[in-house]
Amino acid sequence: MHSNHLLLEEPIRMASILEPSKANFFPAMTKIVGTLGPRSRSVDVISGCLKAGMSVARFDFSWGDSQYHQETLDNLRSAVKSTKKLCAVMLDTVGAEMQVVNKSEKAISLQQDDNVILTPNEGQEASSQVLPINFDGLAKAVKKGDTIFVGQYLFTGSETTSVWLEVDNVDGNDVDCKIKNSATLAGALFTLHASQIHIDLPTLTEKDKENISTWGVANKIDFLSLSYTRHAQDVREAREYLSKLGDLSQTQIFAKIENVEGLTHFDEILQEADGIILSRGNLGIDLPPEKVFLFQKAALYKCNMAGKPAVLTRVVDSMTDNLRPTRAEATDVANAVLDGSDAILLGAETLRGLYPVETISIVGKICAEAEKVFNQDLYFKKTVKYVGEPMSHLESIASSAVRAAIKVKASVIICFTSSGRAARLIAKYRPTMPVLSVVIPRLKTNQLRWSFSGAFEARQSLIVRGLFPMLADPRHPAESTSATNESVLKVALDHGKASGVIKSHDRVVICQKVGDASVVKIIELED
């Protein structure tokens, strides 16, 4: 944990802050994950989201069936074709989520100081007196005085649509609770969260496995967001499950940390997972409010040093119904970037919010402003110090490429990679310029047919800060023995010029393999 993580060494001129932001091909280096749902599933709206800066689409299986999500994904594919913007797909599992089942969907009004009973009898009608839940072990897990939170899917934090309960007593399988605030619960499903209590539900449920093995396999998902990850073993089990599902052995697993149990085992989980999602909605219930920022900073720092993407949720809740974020939310997004977040995940804001495209656009603008003042110099020194000596071959090349690019004020770093690892390592050092990762497909065989790998690797960099993938023509190998990939390099440079990142007389840093050696080159463009 280190301080002075925020602004650049030189003081910022107030007048310069007021200068209008320049439009850029890459709206921000920080990535935006959008959750697609009722308000954001038409080709038009998804196209708007992609143009505004969404690079990962999240499909939340806590609600909606696979056919519903398939229609949305088909629309996403049409939008990707028409906008020519790459987008990765993330499947978010239900996991160990307790839910209140309200079959009639009638609004339920709860009054402060009244009592309500939570019962595992799902056949019962939900009412102001009884809330049926999908888990029969709650009575065994809680005791008098414990806190339980019930809220609409994706807690809004607004106390009129979510309710705090305090356990009064336990009667058989029923839990009798005192209502701490008046609220009206609307909709068919509400999430139930017991604060700081171990819930004996599997992390990967049978329903999750069914969704992954059918919808996930059919659509070759890039990321699996593993809800309620509490132990490293959860990630290992999910990885073993994916390894048996053909192409999904390449799917990256992002551990979603949602409670104190997950935070307690954070270090081991980080070692096993490919990335981390900090689910601040649920963490905000499990943790005292004054501790939330500290865990956020510590967790992001650990992800950064491990070179694994960190994703933050619940940033602009108020934009679900409003065109502008609150001051606190705008500051929060900027601080997430300054703390080292790779991506911002939007949930309710795009899923059922009134302004999905505007939300993505505003979050992108805030991220871009924060990136301008990110203290790269300090961050670089800290990362090098943390990695220590002797550095691995790849780490040394990656940090040298970034150092060179900053020293010569390069406009872009171009990295040739087949696994994507080299490009991710360069991004780990948070260069101030974009990293174009040119993914060279590799020919592989499963004894029956030959196929090219590369598409997964390209899409998986869409969640890493500052990394922008480009899939090369498979006829060019990543390791070059001839005159160093001149043709692929030309394609990459043309791509950079067309997108406005590279101009004539700019300097460009190139990182590639030649034979057994890795080479960092600096080139200056003539025209």
Secondary structure, 3 states (H helix, E strand, C coil): CCCCCCCCCCCCCHHHHHCCCCCCCCCCCCEEEEECCCCCCCHHHHHHHHHHCEEEEEEECCCCCHHHHHHHHHHHHHHHHHHCCCCEEEEECCCCCEEEECCCCCCEEECCCCEEEEECCCCCCCCCCEEEECCCCHHHHCCCCCEEEEEECCCCCCCCCEEEEEEEEEECCEEEEEECCCEEECCCEEEEEECCCCCCCCCCCHHHHHHHHHHHHHCCCCEEEECCCCCHHHHHHHHHHHHCCHHHHHCEEEEEECCHHHHHCHHHHHHHCCEEEECHHHHHHHCCHHHHHHHHHHHHHHHHHHCCCEEEECCCHHHHCCCCCCHHHHHHHHHHHHHCCCEEEECHHHHCCCCHHHHHHHHHHHHHHHHHCCCHHHHHHHHHHHHCCCCCHHHHHHHHHHHHHHHCCCCEEEEEECCCHHHHHHHHCCCCCCEEEEECCEEEECCCCEEEECHHHHHHHHHCCCEEEEECCCCCCCEECCCCCHHHHHHHHHHHHHCCCCCCCCEEEEEEEECCEEEEEEEECCC
